[in-house]
Amino acid sequence: MQLLQRLDRTAATPEVERPAPEKVIAGDPVHTTWNLEDRDGLYCGIWQSTPGKWTVAYEEWEYVHILEGVSILTDSEGNATKLKAGDSWVIRPGFRGTWECVETTVKDYVILT
C-alpha cells in the first residue's frame, strides 16, 4: 500500500448518484464522486455536482477545498455562504441547511465520521 496518495480522478472509479428525491429543492443535480480513501471512518477524494439545490444534514466533519465552480451553502437560519474556486471550509457536525450548486462545482473533500 502506498503511504502517499495523490488526489487524482483517474485513480478511482467514479460513482454517480443523485440526492434522494425528497431532498431536491431545485434542478436535477448529479453527483460524481471519486472516493480515494475509505478506512476507519475517514473518507477523502474528489466530488463534483451539476447545478441544483438540495437539503443537507451533516453528522460528520468535512473539510472541503473548492477546485472549480460556485456553490452556496445556507444554514437553517438562512445565513448564506458562497463557496468558490480556491476556498477551503470545514463543515461541522450538526450543520443543517441547503447546498446549491450555481455552477458545476468540483471539490476535494476529507470526511471524518
Biopython code that builds the backbone (N, CA, C, O; Angstrom):
import numpy as np
from Bio.PDB.StructureBuilder import StructureBuilder

atoms = [
    (1, "MET", "N", (0.841, -1.181, 0.000)),
    (1, "MET", "CA", (0.000, 0.000, 0.000)),
    (1, "MET", "C", (0.884, 1.242, 0.000)),
    (1, "MET", "O", (1.852, 1.339, 0.755)),
    (2, "GLN", "N", (0.532, 2.176, -0.855)),
    (2, "GLN", "CA", (1.216, 3.463, -0.889)),
    (2, "GLN", "C", (0.864, 4.255, 0.371)),
    (2, "GLN", "O", (-0.290, 4.245, 0.800)),
    (3, "LEU", "N", (1.818, 4.922, 0.955)),
    (3, "LEU", "CA", (1.554, 5.761, 2.117)),
    (3, "LEU", "C", (1.387, 7.227, 1.740)),
    (3, "LEU", "O", (1.102, 8.069, 2.591)),
    (4, "LEU", "N", (1.564, 7.517, 0.478)),
    (4, "LEU", "CA", (1.343, 8.861, -0.052)),
    (4, "LEU", "C", (0.392, 8.713, -1.226)),
    (4, "LEU", "O", (0.695, 8.006, -2.187)),
    (5, "GLN", "N", (-0.770, 9.384, -1.155)),
    (5, "GLN", "CA", (-1.805, 9.232, -2.184)),
    (5, "GLN", "C", (-2.141, 10.592, -2.775)),
    (5, "GLN", "O", (-2.598, 11.482, -2.058)),
    (6, "ARG", "N", (-1.926, 10.757, -4.035)),
    (6, "ARG", "CA", (-2.320, 11.980, -4.727)),
    (6, "ARG", "C", (-3.810, 11.919, -5.023)),
    (6, "ARG", "O", (-4.321, 10.869, -5.411)),
    (7, "LEU", "N", (-4.511, 13.032, -4.845)),
    (7, "LEU", "CA", (-5.923, 13.086, -5.199)),
    (7, "LEU", "C", (-6.015, 13.291, -6.705)),
    (7, "LEU", "O", (-5.766, 14.380, -7.220)),
    (8, "ASP", "N", (-6.379, 12.218, -7.393)),
    (8, "ASP", "CA", (-6.391, 12.191, -8.848)),
    (8, "ASP", "C", (-7.616, 11.401, -9.296)),
    (8, "ASP", "O", (-7.778, 10.240, -8.921)),
    (9, "ARG", "N", (-8.470, 12.021, -10.088)),
    (9, "ARG", "CA", (-9.702, 11.355, -10.534)),
    (9, "ARG", "C", (-9.441, 10.067, -11.294)),
    (9, "ARG", "O", (-10.291, 9.176, -11.290)),
    (10, "THR", "N", (-8.286, 9.942, -11.948)),
    (10, "THR", "CA", (-8.013, 8.728, -12.722)),
    (10, "THR", "C", (-7.646, 7.549, -11.822)),
    (10, "THR", "O", (-7.532, 6.423, -12.305)),
    (11, "ALA", "N", (-7.459, 7.790, -10.518)),
    (11, "ALA", "CA", (-7.052, 6.729, -9.597)),
    (11, "ALA", "C", (-8.238, 5.980, -8.990)),
    (11, "ALA", "O", (-8.037, 5.031, -8.232)),
    (12, "ALA", "N", (-9.462, 6.385, -9.306)),
    (12, "ALA", "CA", (-10.641, 5.740, -8.720)),
    (12, "ALA", "C", (-11.749, 5.642, -9.757)),
    (12, "ALA", "O", (-11.808, 6.431, -10.700)),
    (13, "THR", "N", (-12.618, 4.671, -9.570)),
    (13, "THR", "CA", (-13.798, 4.524, -10.416)),
    (13, "THR", "C", (-14.854, 5.506, -9.933)),
    (13, "THR", "O", (-15.193, 5.492, -8.750)),
    (14, "PRO", "N", (-15.388, 6.358, -10.805)),
    (14, "PRO", "CA", (-16.391, 7.330, -10.359)),
    (14, "PRO", "C", (-17.707, 6.657, -9.986)),
    (14, "PRO", "O", (-18.143, 5.700, -10.626)),
    (15, "GLU", "N", (-18.328, 7.186, -8.932)),
    (15, "GLU", "CA", (-19.664, 6.756, -8.515)),
    (15, "GLU", "C", (-20.607, 7.911, -8.845)),
    (15, "GLU", "O", (-20.359, 9.047, -8.440)),
    (16, "VAL", "N", (-21.678, 7.632, -9.572)),
    (16, "VAL", "CA", (-22.615, 8.670, -9.985)),
    (16, "VAL", "C", (-23.947, 8.422, -9.287)),
    (16, "VAL", "O", (-24.479, 7.311, -9.304)),
    (17, "GLU", "N", (-24.478, 9.487, -8.669)),
    (17, "GLU", "CA", (-25.762, 9.383, -7.973)),
    (17, "GLU", "C", (-26.429, 10.747, -7.935)),
    (17, "GLU", "O", (-25.839, 11.765, -8.297)),
    (18, "ARG", "N", (-27.661, 10.737, -7.491)),
    (18, "ARG", "CA", (-28.418, 11.966, -7.285)),
    (18, "ARG", "C", (-28.864, 11.998, -5.824)),
    (18, "ARG", "O", (-28.977, 10.949, -5.191)),
    (19, "PRO", "N", (-29.120, 13.205, -5.279)),
    (19, "PRO", "CA", (-29.697, 13.254, -3.934)),
    (19, "PRO", "C", (-31.063, 12.569, -3.944)),
    (19, "PRO", "O", (-31.723, 12.500, -4.981)),
    (20, "ALA", "N", (-31.478, 12.070, -2.789)),
    (20, "ALA", "CA", (-32.813, 11.472, -2.681)),
    (20, "ALA", "C", (-33.853, 12.494, -3.148)),
    (20, "ALA", "O", (-33.741, 13.676, -2.821)),
    (21, "PRO", "N", (-34.858, 12.057, -3.903)),
    (21, "PRO", "CA", (-35.842, 12.991, -4.473)),
    (21, "PRO", "C", (-36.477, 13.931, -3.446)),
    (21, "PRO", "O", (-36.753, 15.088, -3.762)),
    (22, "GLU", "N", (-36.711, 13.451, -2.226)),
    (22, "GLU", "CA", (-37.340, 14.294, -1.205)),
    (22, "GLU", "C", (-36.408, 15.408, -0.698)),
    (22, "GLU", "O", (-36.861, 16.338, -0.031)),
    (23, "LYS", "N", (-35.113, 15.313, -1.013)),
    (23, "LYS", "CA", (-34.158, 16.350, -0.603)),
    (23, "LYS", "C", (-33.958, 17.426, -1.662)),
    (23, "LYS", "O", (-33.467, 18.512, -1.354)),
    (24, "VAL", "N", (-34.330, 17.138, -2.901)),
    (24, "VAL", "CA", (-34.102, 18.080, -4.007)),
    (24, "VAL", "C", (-35.123, 19.215, -3.956)),
    (24, "VAL", "O", (-36.331, 18.989, -3.895)),
    (25, "ILE", "N", (-34.601, 20.442, -3.981)),
    (25, "ILE", "CA", (-35.430, 21.643, -3.957)),
    (25, "ILE", "C", (-35.550, 22.234, -5.356)),
    (25, "ILE", "O", (-36.607, 22.735, -5.738)),
    (26, "ALA", "N", (-34.458, 22.171, -6.119)),
    (26, "ALA", "CA", (-34.466, 22.745, -7.471)),
    (26, "ALA", "C", (-33.486, 21.997, -8.357)),
    (26, "ALA", "O", (-32.473, 21.480, -7.886)),
    (27, "GLY", "N", (-33.798, 21.946, -9.645)),
    (27, "GLY", "CA", (-32.900, 21.337, -10.625)),
    (27, "GLY", "C", (-32.869, 19.824, -10.543)),
    (27, "GLY", "O", (-33.728, 19.187, -9.933)),
    (28, "ASP", "N", (-31.848, 19.272, -11.179)),
    (28, "ASP", "CA", (-31.623, 17.828, -11.206)),
    (28, "ASP", "C", (-30.135, 17.587, -10.981)),
    (28, "ASP", "O", (-29.431, 17.161, -11.897)),
    (29, "PRO", "N", (-29.645, 17.859, -9.757)),
    (29, "PRO", "CA", (-28.212, 17.729, -9.517)),
    (29, "PRO", "C", (-27.732, 16.283, -9.637)),
    (29, "PRO", "O", (-28.360, 15.353, -9.130)),
    (30, "VAL", "N", (-26.613, 16.127, -10.319)),
    (30, "VAL", "CA", (-25.971, 14.819, -10.472)),
    (30, "VAL", "C", (-24.613, 14.907, -9.779)),
    (30, "VAL", "O", (-23.802, 15.781, -10.084)),
    (31, "HIS", "N", (-24.380, 13.990, -8.847)),
    (31, "HIS", "CA", (-23.127, 13.970, -8.094)),
    (31, "HIS", "C", (-22.230, 12.857, -8.627)),
    (31, "HIS", "O", (-22.673, 11.725, -8.825)),
    (32, "THR", "N", (-20.980, 13.190, -8.851)),
    (32, "THR", "CA", (-19.971, 12.202, -9.232)),
    (32, "THR", "C", (-18.884, 12.255, -8.172)),
    (32, "THR", "O", (-18.350, 13.321, -7.866)),
    (33, "THR", "N", (-18.559, 11.089, -7.614)),
    (33, "THR", "CA", (-17.577, 11.006, -6.535)),
    (33, "THR", "C", (-16.472, 10.044, -6.920)),
    (33, "THR", "O", (-16.721, 8.922, -7.362)),
    (34, "TRP", "N", (-15.246, 10.507, -6.742)),
    (34, "TRP", "CA", (-14.071, 9.663, -6.891)),
    (34, "TRP", "C", (-13.511, 9.485, -5.486)),
    (34, "TRP", "O", (-12.700, 10.296, -5.039)),
    (35, "ASN", "N", (-13.932, 8.434, -4.783)),
    (35, "ASN", "CA", (-13.526, 8.209, -3.395)),
    (35, "ASN", "C", (-12.174, 7.499, -3.400)),
    (35, "ASN", "O", (-12.064, 6.370, -3.879)),
    (36, "LEU", "N", (-11.152, 8.157, -2.870)),
    (36, "LEU", "CA", (-9.797, 7.626, -2.937)),
    (36, "LEU", "C", (-9.324, 7.010, -1.631)),
    (36, "LEU", "O", (-8.308, 6.316, -1.601)),
    (37, "GLU", "N", (-10.055, 7.259, -0.557)),
    (37, "GLU", "CA", (-9.699, 6.676, 0.743)),
    (37, "GLU", "C", (-10.976, 6.383, 1.493)),
    (37, "GLU", "O", (-11.879, 7.219, 1.538)),
    (38, "ASP", "N", (-11.061, 5.203, 2.085)),
    (38, "ASP", "CA", (-12.252, 4.789, 2.820)),
    (38, "ASP", "C", (-11.801, 3.785, 3.873)),
    (38, "ASP", "O", (-11.785, 2.578, 3.634)),
    (39, "ARG", "N", (-11.434, 4.306, 5.044)),
    (39, "ARG", "CA", (-10.989, 3.404, 6.111)),
    (39, "ARG", "C", (-11.110, 4.085, 7.461)),
    (39, "ARG", "O", (-10.872, 5.286, 7.592)),
    (40, "ASP", "N", (-11.479, 3.309, 8.452)),
    (40, "ASP", "CA", (-11.516, 3.769, 9.844)),
    (40, "ASP", "C", (-12.298, 5.065, 10.026)),
    (40, "ASP", "O", (-11.906, 5.910, 10.831)),
    (41, "GLY", "N", (-13.392, 5.237, 9.295)),
    (41, "GLY", "CA", (-14.217, 6.431, 9.439)),
    (41, "GLY", "C", (-13.691, 7.657, 8.727)),
    (41, "GLY", "O", (-14.199, 8.760, 8.925)),
    (42, "LEU", "N", (-12.667, 7.473, 7.892)),
    (42, "LEU", "CA", (-12.092, 8.579, 7.130)),
    (42, "LEU", "C", (-12.343, 8.329, 5.649)),
    (42, "LEU", "O", (-12.083, 7.241, 5.136)),
    (43, "TYR", "N", (-12.848, 9.345, 4.976)),
    (43, "TYR", "CA", (-13.115, 9.274, 3.555)),
    (43, "TYR", "C", (-12.500, 10.504, 2.909)),
    (43, "TYR", "O", (-12.589, 11.600, 3.462)),
    (44, "CYS", "N", (-11.879, 10.344, 1.752)),
    (44, "CYS", "CA", (-11.408, 11.517, 1.021)),
    (44, "CYS", "C", (-11.387, 11.213, -0.460)),
    (44, "CYS", "O", (-11.300, 10.061, -0.885)),
    (45, "GLY", "N", (-11.468, 12.277, -1.230)),
    (45, "GLY", "CA", (-11.457, 12.136, -2.670)),
    (45, "GLY", "C", (-11.882, 13.426, -3.336)),
    (45, "GLY", "O", (-11.655, 14.522, -2.823)),
    (46, "ILE", "N", (-12.504, 13.267, -4.492)),
    (46, "ILE", "CA", (-12.953, 14.400, -5.297)),
    (46, "ILE", "C", (-14.436, 14.208, -5.579)),
    (46, "ILE", "O", (-14.877, 13.099, -5.880)),
    (47, "TRP", "N", (-15.195, 15.275, -5.482)),
    (47, "TRP", "CA", (-16.644, 15.259, -5.685)),
    (47, "TRP", "C", (-17.010, 16.351, -6.669)),
    (47, "TRP", "O", (-16.420, 17.432, -6.670)),
    (48, "GLN", "N", (-17.980, 16.059, -7.497)),
    (48, "GLN", "CA", (-18.480, 17.035, -8.469)),
    (48, "GLN", "C", (-20.001, 17.002, -8.457)),
    (48, "GLN", "O", (-20.605, 15.937, -8.329)),
    (49, "SER", "N", (-20.613, 18.162, -8.589)),
    (49, "SER", "CA", (-22.065, 18.217, -8.728)),
    (49, "SER", "C", (-22.439, 19.194, -9.821)),
    (49, "SER", "O", (-21.829, 20.252, -9.970)),
    (50, "THR", "N", (-23.459, 18.819, -10.588)),
    (50, "THR", "CA", (-24.047, 19.719, -11.566)),
    (50, "THR", "C", (-25.028, 20.638, -10.833)),
    (50, "THR", "O", (-25.380, 20.363, -9.686)),
    (51, "PRO", "N", (-25.475, 21.721, -11.469)),
    (51, "PRO", "CA", (-26.361, 22.676, -10.795)),
    (51, "PRO", "C", (-27.644, 22.054, -10.247)),
    (51, "PRO", "O", (-28.211, 21.117, -10.808)),
    (52, "GLY", "N", (-28.067, 22.620, -9.132)),
    (52, "GLY", "CA", (-29.275, 22.200, -8.439)),
    (52, "GLY", "C", (-29.180, 22.611, -6.989)),
    (52, "GLY", "O", (-28.175, 23.174, -6.554)),
    (53, "LYS", "N", (-30.243, 22.323, -6.234)),
    (53, "LYS", "CA", (-30.283, 22.691, -4.811)),
    (53, "LYS", "C", (-30.961, 21.566, -4.047)),
    (53, "LYS", "O", (-31.978, 21.030, -4.489)),
    (54, "TRP", "N", (-30.386, 21.204, -2.880)),
    (54, "TRP", "CA", (-30.927, 20.119, -2.076)),
    (54, "TRP", "C", (-30.642, 20.392, -0.609)),
    (54, "TRP", "O", (-29.774, 21.197, -0.273)),
    (55, "THR", "N", (-31.379, 19.716, 0.260)),
    (55, "THR", "CA", (-31.157, 19.856, 1.700)),
    (55, "THR", "C", (-29.984, 18.979, 2.129)),
    (55, "THR", "O", (-29.730, 17.921, 1.553)),
    (56, "VAL", "N", (-29.273, 19.453, 3.163)),
    (56, "VAL", "CA", (-28.154, 18.700, 3.732)),
    (56, "VAL", "C", (-28.286, 18.674, 5.251)),
    (56, "VAL", "O", (-28.833, 19.594, 5.859)),
    (57, "ALA", "N", (-27.774, 17.604, 5.846)),
    (57, "ALA", "CA", (-27.730, 17.457, 7.298)),
    (57, "ALA", "C", (-26.437, 16.704, 7.620)),
    (57, "ALA", "O", (-26.330, 15.507, 7.355)),
    (58, "TYR", "N", (-25.472, 17.397, 8.181)),
    (58, "TYR", "CA", (-24.162, 16.813, 8.455)),
    (58, "TYR", "C", (-24.108, 16.186, 9.850)),
    (58, "TYR", "O", (-24.403, 16.845, 10.847)),
    (59, "GLU", "N", (-23.737, 14.931, 9.906)),
    (59, "GLU", "CA", (-23.485, 14.229, 11.164)),
    (59, "GLU", "C", (-21.998, 13.997, 11.333)),
    (59, "GLU", "O", (-21.570, 13.439, 12.344)),
    (60, "GLU", "N", (-21.206, 14.415, 10.362)),
    (60, "GLU", "CA", (-19.767, 14.175, 10.326)),
    (60, "GLU", "C", (-19.040, 15.495, 10.103)),
    (60, "GLU", "O", (-19.658, 16.509, 9.776)),
    (61, "TRP", "N", (-17.721, 15.473, 10.282)),
    (61, "TRP", "CA", (-16.856, 16.600, 9.948)),
    (61, "TRP", "C", (-16.513, 16.486, 8.473)),
    (61, "TRP", "O", (-16.290, 15.387, 7.966)),
    (62, "GLU", "N", (-16.469, 17.622, 7.781)),
    (62, "GLU", "CA", (-15.990, 17.604, 6.402)),
    (62, "GLU", "C", (-15.132, 18.828, 6.139)),
    (62, "GLU", "O", (-15.530, 19.960, 6.415)),
    (63, "TYR", "N", (-13.949, 18.579, 5.601)),
    (63, "TYR", "CA", (-13.086, 19.640, 5.090)),
    (63, "TYR", "C", (-13.283, 19.648, 3.583)),
    (63, "TYR", "O", (-13.231, 18.598, 2.943)),
    (64, "VAL", "N", (-13.511, 20.830, 3.012)),
    (64, "VAL", "CA", (-13.670, 20.944, 1.559)),
    (64, "VAL", "C", (-12.747, 22.019, 1.018)),
    (64, "VAL", "O", (-12.514, 23.047, 1.654)),
    (65, "HIS", "N", (-12.232, 21.758, -0.163)),
    (65, "HIS", "CA", (-11.472, 22.755, -0.919)),
    (65, "HIS", "C", (-12.105, 22.802, -2.303)),
    (65, "HIS", "O", (-12.090, 21.812, -3.035)),
    (66, "ILE", "N", (-12.660, 23.950, -2.655)),
    (66, "ILE", "CA", (-13.354, 24.090, -3.927)),
    (66, "ILE", "C", (-12.329, 24.287, -5.042)),
    (66, "ILE", "O", (-11.530, 25.223, -5.015)),
    (67, "LEU", "N", (-12.370, 23.392, -6.015)),
    (67, "LEU", "CA", (-11.443, 23.438, -7.145)),
    (67, "LEU", "C", (-12.012, 24.223, -8.322)),
    (67, "LEU", "O", (-11.293, 24.951, -9.006)),
    (68, "GLU", "N", (-13.323, 24.060, -8.547)),
    (68, "GLU", "CA", (-13.985, 24.703, -9.688)),
    (68, "GLU", "C", (-15.420, 25.025, -9.303)),
    (68, "GLU", "O", (-16.023, 24.348, -8.470)),
    (69, "GLY", "N", (-15.958, 26.072, -9.925)),
    (69, "GLY", "CA", (-17.375, 26.363, -9.805)),
    (69, "GLY", "C", (-17.742, 27.237, -8.621)),
    (69, "GLY", "O", (-16.890, 27.752, -7.897)),
    (70, "VAL", "N", (-19.067, 27.382, -8.455)),
    (70, "VAL", "CA", (-19.629, 28.194, -7.376)),
    (70, "VAL", "C", (-20.812, 27.458, -6.779)),
    (70, "VAL", "O", (-21.681, 26.963, -7.497)),
    (71, "SER", "N", (-20.835, 27.392, -5.453)),
    (71, "SER", "CA", (-21.964, 26.840, -4.708)),
    (71, "SER", "C", (-22.322, 27.809, -3.596)),
    (71, "SER", "O", (-21.513, 28.655, -3.215)),
    (72, "ILE", "N", (-23.536, 27.682, -3.078)),
    (72, "ILE", "CA", (-23.973, 28.466, -1.923)),
    (72, "ILE", "C", (-24.470, 27.486, -0.873)),
    (72, "ILE", "O", (-25.372, 26.688, -1.126)),
    (73, "LEU", "N", (-23.872, 27.557, 0.304)),
    (73, "LEU", "CA", (-24.270, 26.735, 1.442)),
    (73, "LEU", "C", (-25.048, 27.654, 2.380)),
    (73, "LEU", "O", (-24.514, 28.662, 2.843)),
    (74, "THR", "N", (-26.309, 27.310, 2.664)),
    (74, "THR", "CA", (-27.172, 28.138, 3.503)),
    (74, "THR", "C", (-27.583, 27.333, 4.721)),
    (74, "THR", "O", (-28.104, 26.224, 4.598)),
    (75, "ASP", "N", (-27.344, 27.903, 5.911)),
    (75, "ASP", "CA", (-27.696, 27.173, 7.131)),
    (75, "ASP", "C", (-29.190, 27.303, 7.428)),
    (75, "ASP", "O", (-29.904, 28.042, 6.750)),
    (76, "SER", "N", (-29.648, 26.584, 8.436)),
    (76, "SER", "CA", (-31.076, 26.528, 8.758)),
    (76, "SER", "C", (-31.627, 27.868, 9.230)),
    (76, "SER", "O", (-32.844, 28.046, 9.284)),
    (77, "GLU", "N", (-30.746, 28.821, 9.575)),
    (77, "GLU", "CA", (-31.196, 30.148, 9.981)),
    (77, "GLU", "C", (-31.209, 31.131, 8.807)),
    (77, "GLU", "O", (-31.562, 32.298, 8.971)),
    (78, "GLY", "N", (-30.822, 30.651, 7.624)),
    (78, "GLY", "CA", (-30.866, 31.491, 6.427)),
    (78, "GLY", "C", (-29.575, 32.209, 6.097)),
    (78, "GLY", "O", (-29.551, 33.030, 5.180)),
    (79, "ASN", "N", (-28.489, 31.924, 6.823)),
    (79, "ASN", "CA", (-27.192, 32.541, 6.543)),
    (79, "ASN", "C", (-26.539, 31.843, 5.363)),
    (79, "ASN", "O", (-26.237, 30.652, 5.431)),
    (80, "ALA", "N", (-26.318, 32.585, 4.275)),
    (80, "ALA", "CA", (-25.766, 32.015, 3.043)),
    (80, "ALA", "C", (-24.269, 32.300, 2.950)),
    (80, "ALA", "O", (-23.812, 33.404, 3.247)),
    (81, "THR", "N", (-23.511, 31.276, 2.529)),
    (81, "THR", "CA", (-22.069, 31.412, 2.329)),
    (81, "THR", "C", (-21.743, 30.936, 0.924)),
    (81, "THR", "O", (-22.072, 29.813, 0.542)),
    (82, "LYS", "N", (-21.090, 31.806, 0.158)),
    (82, "LYS", "CA", (-20.686, 31.434, -1.203)),
    (82, "LYS", "C", (-19.376, 30.657, -1.131)),
    (82, "LYS", "O", (-18.420, 31.100, -0.495)),
    (83, "LEU", "N", (-19.336, 29.511, -1.778)),
    (83, "LEU", "CA", (-18.137, 28.685, -1.892)),
    (83, "LEU", "C", (-17.679, 28.783, -3.346)),
    (83, "LEU", "O", (-18.431, 28.448, -4.262)),
    (84, "LYS", "N", (-16.447, 29.242, -3.556)),
    (84, "LYS", "CA", (-15.965, 29.408, -4.934)),
    (84, "LYS", "C", (-14.559, 28.835, -5.054)),
    (84, "LYS", "O", (-13.891, 28.572, -4.054)),
    (85, "ALA", "N", (-14.128, 28.650, -6.286)),
    (85, "ALA", "CA", (-12.809, 28.069, -6.553)),
    (85, "ALA", "C", (-11.738, 28.774, -5.726)),
    (85, "ALA", "O", (-11.653, 30.002, -5.699)),
    (86, "GLY", "N", (-10.922, 27.961, -5.050)),
    (86, "GLY", "CA", (-9.849, 28.464, -4.207)),
    (86, "GLY", "C", (-10.207, 28.506, -2.732)),
    (86, "GLY", "O", (-9.314, 28.608, -1.891)),
    (87, "ASP", "N", (-11.496, 28.428, -2.393)),
    (87, "ASP", "CA", (-11.930, 28.475, -0.997)),
    (87, "ASP", "C", (-11.764, 27.126, -0.309)),
    (87, "ASP", "O", (-11.895, 26.074, -0.934)),
    (88, "SER", "N", (-11.476, 27.174, 0.985)),
    (88, "SER", "CA", (-11.414, 25.980, 1.839)),
    (88, "SER", "C", (-12.311, 26.216, 3.048)),
    (88, "SER", "O", (-12.325, 27.310, 3.612)),
    (89, "TRP", "N", (-13.055, 25.196, 3.443)),
    (89, "TRP", "CA", (-14.003, 25.298, 4.546)),
    (89, "TRP", "C", (-14.018, 24.020, 5.366)),
    (89, "TRP", "O", (-13.668, 22.948, 4.872)),
    (90, "VAL", "N", (-14.427, 24.142, 6.624)),
    (90, "VAL", "CA", (-14.739, 22.995, 7.473)),
    (90, "VAL", "C", (-16.225, 23.076, 7.782)),
    (90, "VAL", "O", (-16.717, 24.107, 8.240)),
    (91, "ILE", "N", (-16.933, 21.988, 7.529)),
    (91, "ILE", "CA", (-18.355, 21.886, 7.869)),
    (91, "ILE", "C", (-18.425, 20.963, 9.081)),
    (91, "ILE", "O", (-17.975, 19.818, 9.029)),
    (92, "ARG", "N", (-18.990, 21.469, 10.163)),
    (92, "ARG", "CA", (-19.009, 20.721, 11.419)),
    (92, "ARG", "C", (-20.279, 19.882, 11.558)),
    (92, "ARG", "O", (-21.311, 20.204, 10.968)),
    (93, "PRO", "N", (-20.199, 18.809, 12.338)),
    (93, "PRO", "CA", (-21.401, 18.010, 12.604)),
    (93, "PRO", "C", (-22.512, 18.896, 13.177)),
    (93, "PRO", "O", (-22.266, 19.785, 13.992)),
    (94, "GLY", "N", (-23.721, 18.629, 12.732)),
    (94, "GLY", "CA", (-24.873, 19.393, 13.190)),
    (94, "GLY", "C", (-25.313, 20.464, 12.204)),
    (94, "GLY", "O", (-26.385, 21.047, 12.369)),
    (95, "PHE", "N", (-24.493, 20.739, 11.164)),
    (95, "PHE", "CA", (-24.896, 21.732, 10.167)),
    (95, "PHE", "C", (-26.123, 21.217, 9.429)),
    (95, "PHE", "O", (-26.137, 20.087, 8.940)),
    (96, "ARG", "N", (-27.143, 22.045, 9.355)),
    (96, "ARG", "CA", (-28.367, 21.733, 8.617)),
    (96, "ARG", "C", (-28.661, 22.901, 7.689)),
    (96, "ARG", "O", (-28.451, 24.057, 8.057)),
    (97, "GLY", "N", (-29.139, 22.609, 6.504)),
    (97, "GLY", "CA", (-29.487, 23.671, 5.574)),
    (97, "GLY", "C", (-29.596, 23.174, 4.157)),
    (97, "GLY", "O", (-30.127, 22.092, 3.903)),
    (98, "THR", "N", (-29.084, 23.978, 3.218)),
    (98, "THR", "CA", (-29.145, 23.606, 1.804)),
    (98, "THR", "C", (-27.787, 23.797, 1.153)),
    (98, "THR", "O", (-26.987, 24.639, 1.561)),
    (99, "TRP", "N", (-27.553, 22.993, 0.133)),
    (99, "TRP", "CA", (-26.385, 23.147, -0.748)),
    (99, "TRP", "C", (-26.954, 23.449, -2.126)),
    (99, "TRP", "O", (-27.768, 22.693, -2.656)),
    (100, "GLU", "N", (-26.512, 24.570, -2.698)),
    (100, "GLU", "CA", (-26.948, 24.937, -4.046)),
    (100, "GLU", "C", (-25.730, 25.083, -4.942)),
    (100, "GLU", "O", (-24.861, 25.917, -4.684)),
    (101, "CYS", "N", (-25.663, 24.285, -5.984)),
    (101, "CYS", "CA", (-24.615, 24.434, -6.994)),
    (101, "CYS", "C", (-25.142, 25.415, -8.031)),
    (101, "CYS", "O", (-26.054, 25.103, -8.797)),
    (102, "VAL", "N", (-24.552, 26.601, -8.042)),
    (102, "VAL", "CA", (-24.920, 27.630, -9.003)),
    (102, "VAL", "C", (-24.255, 27.305, -10.336)),
    (102, "VAL", "O", (-24.865, 27.438, -11.397)),
    (103, "GLU", "N", (-23.000, 26.880, -10.266)),
    (103, "GLU", "CA", (-22.238, 26.376, -11.411)),
    (103, "GLU", "C", (-21.731, 24.994, -11.018)),
    (103, "GLU", "O", (-21.529, 24.724, -9.834)),
    (104, "THR", "N", (-21.528, 24.129, -11.985)),
    (104, "THR", "CA", (-20.955, 22.822, -11.667)),
    (104, "THR", "C", (-19.758, 23.045, -10.753)),
    (104, "THR", "O", (-18.862, 23.832, -11.056)),
    (105, "THR", "N", (-19.763, 22.333, -9.625)),
    (105, "THR", "CA", (-18.753, 22.516, -8.585)),
    (105, "THR", "C", (-17.952, 21.241, -8.420)),
    (105, "THR", "O", (-18.503, 20.140, -8.412)),
    (106, "VAL", "N", (-16.641, 21.403, -8.288)),
    (106, "VAL", "CA", (-15.718, 20.293, -8.022)),
    (106, "VAL", "C", (-14.980, 20.627, -6.734)),
    (106, "VAL", "O", (-14.477, 21.739, -6.570)),
    (107, "LYS", "N", (-14.916, 19.668, -5.827)),
    (107, "LYS", "CA", (-14.194, 19.895, -4.571)),
    (107, "LYS", "C", (-13.383, 18.674, -4.191)),
    (107, "LYS", "O", (-13.736, 17.540, -4.513)),
    (108, "ASP", "N", (-12.264, 18.941, -3.485)),
    (108, "ASP", "CA", (-11.568, 17.901, -2.732)),
    (108, "ASP", "C", (-12.295, 17.827, -1.395)),
    (108, "ASP", "O", (-12.771, 18.843, -0.889)),
    (109, "TYR", "N", (-12.383, 16.637, -0.824)),
    (109, "TYR", "CA", (-13.039, 16.516, 0.491)),
    (109, "TYR", "C", (-12.288, 15.520, 1.356)),
    (109, "TYR", "O", (-11.650, 14.583, 0.876)),
    (110, "VAL", "N", (-12.393, 15.767, 2.656)),
    (110, "VAL", "CA", (-11.954, 14.823, 3.683)),
    (110, "VAL", "C", (-13.079, 14.786, 4.699)),
    (110, "VAL", "O", (-13.451, 15.813, 5.267)),
    (111, "ILE", "N", (-13.619, 13.598, 4.925)),
    (111, "ILE", "CA", (-14.738, 13.419, 5.856)),
    (111, "ILE", "C", (-14.279, 12.513, 6.989)),
    (111, "ILE", "O", (-13.635, 11.489, 6.757)),
    (112, "LEU", "N", (-14.617, 12.899, 8.217)),
    (112, "LEU", "CA", (-14.339, 12.083, 9.386)),
    (112, "LEU", "C", (-15.666, 11.820, 10.093)),
    (112, "LEU", "O", (-16.364, 12.746, 10.506)),
    (113, "THR", "N", (-15.994, 10.544, 10.222)),
    (113, "THR", "CA", (-17.259, 10.184, 10.881)),
    (113, "THR", "C", (-17.021, 9.823, 12.330)),
    (113, "THR", "O", (-17.965, 9.493, 13.047)),
]
sb = StructureBuilder()
sb.init_structure("model")
sb.init_model(0)
sb.init_chain("A")
sb.init_seg("    ")
for serial, (resi, resn, name, xyz) in enumerate(atoms, 1):
    if name == "N":
        sb.init_residue(resn, " ", resi, " ")
    sb.init_atom(name, np.array(xyz, "f"), 0.0, 1.0, " ", f" {name:<3s}", serial, name[0])
structure = sb.get_structure()
